[in-house]
Amino acid sequence: MNNFIKWDPVSPPPNDLYFVNLTDNGGSIEIHLAEMKDDRILILKFKGAMSYQVTDEGARSRSLYEHPSYRGLVVSDNSNYLDWFRRESQEMFSDWDLKHYSVGNVNNIIDIISGDEIEVVWQAEF
């Protein structure tokens, strides 16, 4: 499974992102990632997050080896994580258009199950 495609929420796509922080606001999560060469922060706001996990990149070596496309910013509508979520929720959200977004960065991999309500902005680093 794990059919990931590149997700380019901003153009041009950022390189070498570093994890800054993640804020959970009760169903909405906000992820801040730094792009060191330009001194700016990429902010990803997922307004309908149903599930998420943050894992050290080294602890995901099997997934990264078996699925080389599972790097950077990618999205899938057919992944192991989505399959797990569907089973755990007893297909309660089967009519929702949920996707598995993956935010791979230098520090970790953040997996999010969410709908399409995502806001992406650049912010100058203070």
Rosetta blueprint (number, residue, H / E / L):
1 M L
2 N L
3 N L
4 F L
5 I E
6 K E
7 W L
8 D L
9 P L
10 V L
11 S L
12 P L
13 P L
14 P L
15 N L
16 D L
17 L E
18 Y E
19 F E
20 V E
21 N E
22 L E
23 T E
24 D E
25 N L
26 G L
27 G L
28 S L
29 I E
30 E E
31 I E
32 H E
33 L E
34 A E
35 E E
36 M H
37 K H
38 D H
39 D L
40 R E
41 I E
42 L E
43 I E
44 L E
45 K E
46 F E
47 K L
48 G L
49 A L
50 M L
51 S E
52 Y E
53 Q E
54 V E
55 T E
56 D E
57 E H
58 G H
59 A H
60 R H
61 S H
62 R H
63 S H
64 L H
65 Y H
66 E H
67 H L
68 P L
69 S L
70 Y L
71 R L
72 G L
73 L E
74 V E
75 V E
76 S E
77 D L
78 N L
79 S L
80 N H
81 Y H
82 L H
83 D H
84 W H
85 F H
86 R H
87 R H
88 E H
89 S L
90 Q L
91 E L
92 M L
93 F L
94 S L
95 D L
96 W L
97 D L
98 L L
99 K E
100 H E
101 Y E
102 S E
103 V E
104 G E
105 N L
106 V L
107 N L
108 N E
109 I E
110 I E
111 D E
112 I E
113 I E
114 S E
115 G L
116 D L
117 E L
118 I E
119 E E
120 V E
121 V E
122 W E
123 Q E
124 A E
125 E L
126 F L
